[in-house]
Amino acid sequence: MDLEALADFNLVAAQGGFSRAARFADRSKATLSRRVSELEQALGVRLIERGTHTLRLTEEGHALHSRTEGLLAELAEAGEAIALGASVPRGRLRVSSPIVFAHVALGRIGARFALAYPDVQLEIVADDRLVDPVEDGFDLVIRINPVSDEHLVGRNVLYDERLIVAAPSFTRLGSHEPGASEARVRAVVLSAMTPSRTWRMRASDGSTQVLTPQPALRLSSLLMVRDAALAGAGVALLPKLLVADDVAAGSLVLWGVEDAPAVEIWALQSSRRLVGAKVRAFLDVLEQSFPGKAYRPLTLVGLTLNAEAGGDAPDSGTSRSAL
């Protein structure tokens, strides 16, 4: 079997069409079509049903794609490691990340990586979709509290927690009674928040309080929620990594920390691929950027935030297989 033709077939199958595959790989559509036809002739089976505007894999095409795409990726990475030297990161590296994490952390981390490894062409894509690392062509994906998935392996690089914050002017409106066990508060929330949700807050003295948010504003992104909270529209529940600098600067006042398990941030890749030098190097830079898996240690408004950013959270850094 012609491995180059097989690789072209898998490229077309992964991208869902000849045109998309040609754009993705900067290849000729006609060449890809010819190579797939040659593979079909060599195997004596139809692998792709071609329509005017659609393309679908035949049963034989599905079987061939599922059984060979991981193997080809491993062969390519093994060849790259041998040709370039296993200890020398080179080539293209694509990383997908949720928008907030990319906005807050990955610009500086990406710059640090690019300066340290000039032979790697790093691309970071900020996207809240749960992309597929193989089908969407990413070497690494950053996930928040990922569910267990046998097709993904990686490292837990950061613990975070959610803070309940408001603008300084808002805290003087009397809508929040610190000594009460429950309180209703005017809030800025995500559009997707369930109407009946409450916030259980842990204060600096160790006491807990239940807050019932009364949405004054519903917004579709955490970045928008932060901006509205800064403008005094209401109390907000936001990731520490997003608002830590605002609290430190006094732009937001910390009411307390959400009394909930630590938020885990993982860097994951397909379990069907070898861990190349460039991936390992990027993971190392990520981990070095968060000593103790914390965004930063803070002492804010009399409340000391644990340097582990998760209090007594267990170290689950290898539960999804270490890279």
Helices and strands as residue ranges (DSSP letters): H 3-15, H 18-25, H 29-43, E 48-50, E 55-57, H 59-84, E 91-97, H 99-101, I 102-106, H 107-116, E 120-126, E 140-144, E 152-160, E 162-166, H 168-171, E 182-190, E 199-202, E 208-219, H 222-230, E 236-239, H 240-249, E 253-258, E 263-270, H 277-289, G 291-293, E 298-300, E 303-305
